Amino acid sequence: MRLSLAPTNSPENSATEMRILLAPTNIGNQGQLQAAALRARGHEAEFWQLGKSAFSFAHDRQLEWPTSSSEALALFSEIALADYDVIHFHFGRSLTPKANPLGELWDLALWRQLNVRLIMSFHGTEMRDAEKEKQLDRWSYYHFGAPHNTPEVLAKRLGAIRQNVDAMTVSAGSNFLHVPDANYLPLAVDTEAIQPAAPPSRVIPVIAHAPSRRSTKGTDFVLAALDTLQAQGVQFEVDLIEGVDNAEVIRRISNADIVIEKVLGDGYGVTALEAFAAGRPVVTRATERATKWAPGFPGVSADPDTLVTTLRALVESPSQRVAIGAASREFAVEHHGLAAVGRALERLYTDVDVVPPAVSSDPRSAALAQEVAHLRSQNLALASAKEQASASAAREKKARQSAQRVLGYRVQRRILRAFGRKL
C-alpha cells in the first residue's frame, strides 16, 4: 500500500495514521523502540516477538515460531485479517523459521499480493559477506571466528527479499557494501528513559565493557589492553557486563566513566547509543565508512593496536571525558532519539525519497508470485460469492422482519378488540 503524506498543524504527527506491525525478532530492542517512536507520532504500531526475547527486551506480544505449515498459515491469516498498512520485518526474517516445511520468507510474496507495504531491516551478520569483509578490513571480526552465512545462503535470501519488499534498510554505513540498494535507518535509543547520571569525572574511573558476543566485540583484546594499563600503574576499575538483562546493562554503563563498545568490526551499535544517551564517552572502532551517516560522531575510535594509548589518555583526563560525554548526549538526542527515528520511519513507510530494491531475476520467485496471484484471484472470487450470498440473506431477513411487524400489528388489533378497546 502506497500511502501519501497528509499536511497537519502538528510537526510531530505529520503523516496519515497507519497501522504497523513490526516483527519477528527484537535485535538490540530496535523493533520495540521503533514501535514506540511510531505511537508517539499518532500511529497504531506494535512489535511481536517470535521465540525467546534476548536480554529481556520488551515486546507487545510474544508467540512461538510456527513449526508446521498449518501453524504458519494460521499466523499469516490472523495478521492478514488485522489489515495492517505496513509490515516491518527485522533481521532478514519473516514469519517462519528455516525448519518450517514452508521455508523461510515464504510469506513475502503473499503480503505483496495483499498490497501490504513491506519493509526489511538488516542488522549485520545476517547479510554481510564474510570474505568481502576480511579482504577489506584487517580488524574484521570474521578474522577471529565470528559466525557468518555462506555466500549461497546470502544470495538466496537477498534474492527473495528484493523480489518482494518495498524497501530495505541498514543502520551502519559499512553495511551498504553488502546491500547497496538499502535505505539508511538510524538506530533508536530512548533518550527520555536514559538520562545522564553524574559526570564521568572520577579520578579513578570505572571502565565498562558489555559484549553481547565476545568474538564480535574483540573482548580478548579489550581485556589484554586493560591488563597492560594496570601493569603500567594506571589506576581504574573494570566492570565487565555479561549475562544480565538490558536494564542492568544500562544501569551499569550509566555508572561508568568510560564505556568500551568494541575494537573489532566497525561502526557503532546499541550499546554505544545507550552510553551516549547516559552522557558517557564511548570507545569503539569507528571508521570513515561506518560514520558517513553520523555527522558530528562523538565516539573515540580505537582498534587493538591503539586501544592502550586511547584509554590512557581518557583515564588521565577527566575534563575530556566530561566534554565528550556531553557531546555524546546531544548526538544521541538529535540523531537517534525516538523523535528522529519516528520521522525517518514515516518517510520510509510513505515512500518519501526511498530507494526501492533491485528486482531479483530468480525464476523461483517469479513462479511463486504467479502462483500467489492465481490463488489471490480465486480468493477474490470466493469473497465476491460470499458477499452476494450475505446480501441475499440480509434481504431475506429484512423481509421476514417486515412480515413479523405486520403480523404483530394484526395480532395486537385482535387482542384490543377482544377487550372492547379502540386503536
C-alpha positions as CSV (number, residue, x, y, z in Angstrom):
1,M,0.0,0.0,0.0
2,R,1.5,3.3,-1.1
3,L,0.5,6.0,1.4
4,S,0.9,9.7,0.9
5,L,1.7,12.4,3.3
6,A,-1.2,14.5,4.6
7,P,-0.4,18.0,6.0
8,T,-1.4,18.7,9.6
9,N,-0.7,21.5,12.0
10,S,1.4,19.3,14.2
11,P,5.1,18.8,13.3
12,E,5.2,15.7,15.4
13,N,2.3,14.0,13.7
14,S,2.8,14.8,10.0
15,A,1.6,11.6,8.2
16,T,-1.7,9.9,7.7
17,E,-2.3,7.5,10.6
18,M,-1.1,4.0,9.8
19,R,-1.4,0.5,11.3
20,I,2.0,-1.1,11.5
21,L,3.2,-4.5,12.7
22,L,6.9,-4.9,13.4
23,A,8.3,-8.5,13.8
24,P,9.7,-11.1,14.4
25,T,12.9,-10.6,16.4
26,N,13.9,-7.7,18.6
27,I,17.6,-7.1,17.7
28,G,19.0,-4.5,20.1
29,N,15.5,-3.6,21.2
30,Q,15.0,-1.8,17.8
31,G,11.6,-3.3,17.0
32,Q,10.0,-2.2,20.3
33,L,11.7,1.2,20.2
34,Q,10.5,1.8,16.6
35,A,7.0,0.9,17.6
36,A,7.2,3.4,20.5
37,A,8.5,6.1,18.1
38,L,5.6,5.5,15.8
39,R,3.0,5.5,18.5
40,A,4.4,8.8,19.7
41,R,3.6,10.2,16.2
42,G,0.0,9.0,16.3
43,H,0.2,5.7,14.6
44,E,-1.1,2.3,15.7
45,A,2.1,0.2,16.0
46,E,3.1,-2.9,17.8
47,F,6.1,-5.3,18.0
48,W,5.6,-9.0,18.0
49,Q,8.4,-11.2,19.2
50,L,8.5,-14.8,17.8
51,G,10.5,-17.1,20.0
52,K,12.6,-16.2,23.0
53,S,13.3,-12.5,23.6
54,A,17.1,-11.9,24.0
55,F,18.3,-9.8,27.0
56,S,14.6,-9.5,28.3
57,F,13.8,-6.9,25.7
58,A,10.2,-5.7,25.8
59,H,7.5,-6.6,23.2
60,D,3.8,-6.1,22.7
61,R,3.1,-9.8,22.1
62,Q,5.2,-12.9,22.2
63,L,4.5,-16.1,20.2
64,E,6.3,-19.3,19.5
65,W,7.8,-19.8,16.0
66,P,5.3,-21.8,13.8
67,T,6.7,-25.2,13.4
68,S,4.2,-26.7,10.9
69,S,2.6,-25.4,7.7
70,S,-0.8,-25.1,9.4
71,E,0.6,-23.0,12.2
72,A,2.3,-20.7,9.7
73,L,-0.9,-20.4,7.7
74,A,-2.9,-19.6,10.8
75,L,-0.5,-16.9,11.9
76,F,-0.5,-15.4,8.4
77,S,-4.3,-15.4,8.3
78,E,-4.5,-13.7,11.7
79,I,-2.2,-10.9,10.6
80,A,-3.9,-10.6,7.2
81,L,-7.3,-10.1,8.9
82,A,-5.9,-7.4,11.1
83,D,-5.5,-5.2,7.9
84,Y,-2.1,-3.6,8.6
85,D,-0.9,-0.9,6.2
86,V,2.8,-1.7,6.8
87,I,4.6,-4.9,8.0
88,H,8.2,-4.2,9.0
89,F,10.4,-7.3,9.3
90,H,13.8,-7.4,11.0
91,F,17.0,-9.4,10.7
92,G,16.2,-10.9,7.3
93,R,13.4,-12.9,8.6
94,S,9.6,-13.1,8.2
95,L,7.1,-15.3,10.0
96,T,8.6,-18.8,9.7
97,P,12.0,-20.3,10.7
98,K,14.1,-22.3,8.3
99,A,12.9,-25.5,9.9
100,N,9.3,-24.8,8.9
101,P,8.1,-27.0,5.9
102,L,7.1,-23.9,4.0
103,G,10.6,-22.5,4.3
104,E,11.8,-19.1,5.5
105,L,10.5,-16.0,3.7
106,W,7.7,-18.0,2.1
107,D,5.1,-15.4,3.1
108,L,6.7,-12.3,1.5
109,A,5.1,-12.9,-1.9
110,L,1.7,-13.4,-0.2
111,W,2.0,-10.0,1.5
112,R,3.0,-8.5,-1.8
113,Q,-0.2,-9.8,-3.4
114,L,-2.3,-8.4,-0.5
115,N,-0.9,-4.9,-1.2
116,V,0.7,-4.5,2.2
117,R,3.8,-2.3,2.2
118,L,6.8,-4.4,3.2
119,I,10.0,-3.3,4.9
120,M,13.0,-5.4,5.7
121,S,15.6,-4.1,8.1
122,F,19.1,-5.7,8.2
123,H,21.2,-5.6,11.4
124,G,24.5,-7.0,10.4
125,T,25.6,-10.6,10.4
126,E,22.5,-11.9,8.5
127,M,23.5,-10.0,5.3
128,R,27.3,-9.5,5.5
129,D,29.6,-11.3,3.1
130,A,32.4,-12.5,5.4
131,E,35.0,-12.9,2.6
132,K,34.4,-9.4,1.4
133,E,34.8,-8.0,4.9
134,K,38.0,-10.0,5.5
135,Q,39.5,-8.7,2.3
136,L,38.6,-5.1,3.1
137,D,39.2,-4.9,6.8
138,R,42.2,-6.0,8.8
139,W,40.1,-5.9,12.0
140,S,37.0,-7.6,10.7
141,Y,35.7,-9.9,13.4
142,Y,35.4,-12.6,10.7
143,H,39.2,-13.0,11.1
144,F,38.6,-14.0,14.7
145,G,35.9,-16.7,14.3
146,A,32.6,-14.7,14.3
147,P,29.7,-16.7,12.9
148,H,28.6,-16.0,9.3
149,N,26.5,-17.2,6.4
150,T,27.7,-18.7,3.2
151,P,27.5,-16.6,0.0
152,E,24.9,-19.0,-1.4
153,V,22.6,-18.5,1.6
154,L,23.1,-14.7,1.4
155,A,22.3,-14.7,-2.3
156,K,19.2,-16.8,-1.9
157,R,17.9,-14.8,1.0
158,L,18.6,-11.4,-0.6
159,G,17.0,-12.5,-3.9
160,A,13.7,-13.5,-2.2
161,I,13.7,-10.3,-0.2
162,R,14.5,-8.0,-3.1
163,Q,11.7,-9.6,-5.2
164,N,9.0,-8.8,-2.7
165,V,9.7,-5.9,-0.3
166,D,9.2,-2.2,-0.9
167,A,12.3,-1.1,0.8
168,M,15.3,-2.5,2.7
169,T,17.3,-0.7,5.5
170,V,20.7,-0.8,7.1
171,S,21.7,1.2,10.2
172,A,25.5,1.3,9.6
173,G,27.3,2.9,6.7
174,S,29.6,-0.1,6.3
175,N,26.6,-2.4,5.5
176,F,26.0,-0.6,2.2
177,L,28.8,-2.6,0.9
178,H,26.6,-5.7,1.1
179,V,23.2,-4.2,0.4
180,P,23.9,-1.1,-1.8
181,D,20.2,-0.6,-2.6
182,A,19.2,-0.3,1.0
183,N,18.0,2.9,2.8
184,Y,19.6,4.3,5.9
185,L,17.5,4.0,9.0
186,P,19.1,5.4,12.2
187,L,19.3,3.1,15.2
188,A,16.9,4.1,18.0
189,V,17.6,4.9,21.7
190,D,15.1,6.1,24.2
191,T,16.8,9.3,25.4
192,E,13.8,10.1,27.7
193,A,14.2,6.9,29.6
194,I,18.0,7.0,29.7
195,Q,19.2,10.2,31.3
196,P,22.7,11.4,32.1
197,A,23.9,10.4,35.6
198,A,26.8,12.1,37.4
199,P,29.5,13.5,35.1
200,P,32.2,10.8,34.2
201,S,34.9,12.6,36.1
202,R,36.1,10.3,38.8
203,V,39.9,10.4,39.4
204,I,39.9,6.6,39.5
205,P,37.4,5.9,36.7
206,V,35.2,2.9,36.1
207,I,35.7,1.4,32.6
208,A,32.8,-0.7,31.4
209,H,32.6,-3.3,28.6
210,A,29.3,-5.1,27.8
211,P,29.8,-7.6,25.0
212,S,26.8,-9.4,23.6
213,R,29.2,-11.8,21.9
214,R,32.9,-11.6,22.7
215,S,34.1,-12.7,19.3
216,T,32.4,-9.8,17.5
217,K,33.4,-7.1,20.0
218,G,37.1,-8.0,20.5
219,T,36.7,-8.7,24.2
220,D,40.0,-10.6,24.4
221,F,41.8,-7.5,23.0
222,V,39.9,-5.3,25.5
223,L,40.9,-7.4,28.5
224,A,44.5,-7.6,27.3
225,A,44.7,-3.8,27.0
226,L,43.3,-3.3,30.5
227,D,45.8,-5.7,31.9
228,T,48.6,-3.8,30.1
229,L,47.4,-0.5,31.6
230,Q,47.2,-1.9,35.1
231,A,50.7,-3.3,34.7
232,Q,51.9,0.2,33.8
233,G,50.4,1.5,37.0
234,V,47.3,3.2,35.6
235,Q,44.5,3.2,38.1
236,F,41.0,2.4,37.2
237,E,38.2,-0.1,38.0
238,V,36.8,-2.6,35.5
239,D,33.1,-3.5,35.1
240,L,32.7,-6.5,32.6
241,I,29.0,-6.7,32.0
242,E,27.8,-10.1,30.8
243,G,24.8,-12.4,31.3
244,V,22.4,-9.8,32.5
245,D,19.3,-8.2,31.0
246,N,19.3,-4.9,29.1
247,A,18.0,-2.8,32.1
248,E,21.0,-3.9,34.2
249,V,23.4,-3.2,31.3
250,I,22.0,0.4,31.0
251,R,22.3,0.9,34.8
252,R,25.9,-0.2,34.9
253,I,27.1,1.7,31.8
254,S,25.4,4.8,33.1
255,N,27.6,4.4,36.2
256,A,30.8,4.1,34.2
257,D,33.3,6.9,33.3
258,I,34.4,5.2,30.1
259,V,32.5,2.6,28.0
260,I,34.3,0.4,25.5
261,E,31.9,-0.9,23.0
262,K,34.2,-2.8,20.6
263,V,37.5,-2.8,18.8
264,L,36.6,-5.3,16.0
265,G,34.3,-4.7,13.1
266,D,33.4,-1.1,12.6
267,G,30.7,1.4,13.3
268,Y,28.7,1.8,16.5
269,G,25.7,-0.1,17.9
270,V,23.1,0.0,20.5
271,T,25.4,-0.3,23.5
272,A,27.3,2.8,22.3
273,L,24.0,4.7,21.8
274,E,22.8,3.8,25.3
275,A,26.1,5.1,26.7
276,F,25.8,8.2,24.6
277,A,22.3,8.8,26.0
278,A,23.7,8.5,29.5
279,G,26.4,11.1,28.7
280,R,29.3,8.6,28.8
281,P,32.4,8.8,26.5
282,V,32.5,5.7,24.3
283,V,35.5,3.9,22.8
284,T,34.5,2.0,19.6
285,R,36.1,1.2,16.2
286,A,34.5,3.9,14.1
287,T,35.9,4.0,10.5
288,E,35.1,6.7,8.0
289,R,32.7,4.4,6.0
290,A,30.9,3.5,9.2
291,T,30.2,7.0,10.3
292,K,29.3,8.5,7.0
293,W,25.7,9.0,8.1
294,A,26.6,10.3,11.5
295,P,27.7,13.9,11.3
296,G,29.5,15.1,14.5
297,F,30.0,11.5,15.7
298,P,31.4,11.8,19.3
299,G,32.8,8.3,19.8
300,V,36.5,7.8,20.4
301,S,37.9,5.4,17.8
302,A,40.3,2.7,18.6
303,D,41.5,-0.7,17.4
304,P,43.5,-3.4,19.1
305,D,46.8,-1.6,18.2
306,T,45.7,1.8,19.6
307,L,43.4,0.8,22.5
308,V,46.0,1.1,25.2
309,T,47.1,4.7,24.4
310,T,43.5,5.8,23.7
311,L,42.3,4.5,27.1
312,R,45.3,6.0,28.9
313,A,44.5,9.5,27.5
314,L,40.9,9.2,28.7
315,V,41.8,7.9,32.1
316,E,44.2,10.7,32.7
317,S,41.8,13.5,31.5
318,P,38.5,13.7,33.5
319,S,37.7,17.0,31.8
320,Q,38.0,15.5,28.4
321,R,35.7,12.7,29.5
322,V,33.1,15.2,30.6
323,A,33.2,17.2,27.4
324,I,32.9,14.0,25.2
325,G,30.1,12.8,27.4
326,A,28.1,16.0,27.0
327,A,28.6,15.9,23.2
328,S,27.6,12.3,23.2
329,R,24.3,13.0,24.8
330,E,23.5,15.8,22.3
331,F,24.3,13.5,19.4
332,A,22.1,10.7,20.7
333,V,19.1,13.0,21.1
334,E,19.5,14.7,17.7
335,H,20.3,11.7,15.5
336,H,18.9,8.6,17.3
337,G,16.2,9.7,19.7
338,L,12.7,8.4,19.2
339,A,11.5,11.7,17.5
340,A,14.2,11.4,14.9
341,V,13.6,7.7,14.3
342,G,9.8,8.2,14.1
343,R,10.3,10.8,11.3
344,A,12.7,8.5,9.4
345,L,10.2,5.6,9.7
346,E,7.3,7.8,8.4
347,R,9.4,8.7,5.3
348,L,10.2,5.1,4.8
349,Y,6.6,3.9,5.1
350,T,5.2,6.7,2.9
351,D,7.8,6.3,0.1
352,V,9.4,9.8,0.5
353,D,12.8,9.7,-1.1
354,V,13.0,5.9,-0.6
355,V,15.4,3.7,-2.7
356,P,13.4,0.7,-4.0
357,P,15.2,-2.7,-4.0
358,A,16.6,-4.0,-7.3
359,V,14.3,-6.6,-8.7
360,S,15.5,-10.2,-8.5
361,S,15.7,-12.3,-11.6
362,D,15.3,-15.5,-9.6
363,P,12.8,-17.6,-11.7
364,R,11.6,-19.4,-8.5
365,S,10.5,-16.0,-7.0
366,A,8.6,-15.1,-10.2
367,A,6.9,-18.5,-10.3
368,L,5.8,-18.2,-6.7
369,A,4.5,-14.7,-7.4
370,Q,2.4,-16.1,-10.3
371,E,1.0,-18.9,-8.1
372,V,0.1,-16.4,-5.4
373,A,-1.6,-14.2,-7.9
374,H,-3.7,-17.1,-9.1
375,L,-4.7,-18.0,-5.5
376,R,-5.4,-14.4,-4.8
377,S,-7.8,-14.3,-7.8
378,Q,-9.6,-17.4,-6.6
379,N,-9.9,-15.9,-3.1
380,L,-11.4,-12.7,-4.5
381,A,-13.9,-14.7,-6.5
382,L,-14.9,-16.7,-3.4
383,A,-15.1,-13.5,-1.4
384,S,-17.4,-11.9,-4.0
385,A,-19.7,-15.0,-4.0
386,K,-19.8,-14.9,-0.2
387,E,-20.7,-11.2,-0.2
388,Q,-23.5,-11.8,-2.7
389,A,-24.9,-14.7,-0.5
390,S,-24.6,-12.5,2.5
391,A,-26.5,-9.7,0.8
392,S,-29.2,-12.1,-0.3
393,A,-29.5,-13.4,3.3
394,A,-29.8,-9.9,4.6
395,R,-32.6,-9.1,2.2
396,E,-34.5,-12.3,3.3
397,K,-34.0,-11.4,6.9
398,K,-35.4,-7.9,6.3
399,A,-38.4,-9.3,4.6
400,R,-39.1,-11.7,7.5
401,Q,-38.8,-8.8,10.0
402,S,-41.2,-6.7,8.0
403,A,-43.7,-9.6,7.8
404,Q,-43.4,-10.1,11.6
405,R,-44.1,-6.5,12.2
406,V,-47.2,-6.6,10.1
407,L,-48.3,-9.9,11.8
408,G,-47.6,-8.4,15.2
409,Y,-49.8,-5.4,14.4
410,R,-52.7,-7.5,13.3
411,V,-52.5,-9.7,16.5
412,Q,-52.4,-6.5,18.6
413,R,-55.6,-5.3,16.9
414,R,-57.4,-8.6,17.6
415,I,-56.4,-8.5,21.3
416,L,-57.6,-5.0,21.7
417,R,-60.9,-5.7,20.0
418,A,-61.5,-8.7,22.3
419,F,-61.3,-6.3,25.3
420,G,-63.5,-3.8,23.6
421,R,-60.9,-1.1,23.2
422,K,-60.3,1.1,20.1
423,L,-57.0,1.8,18.5
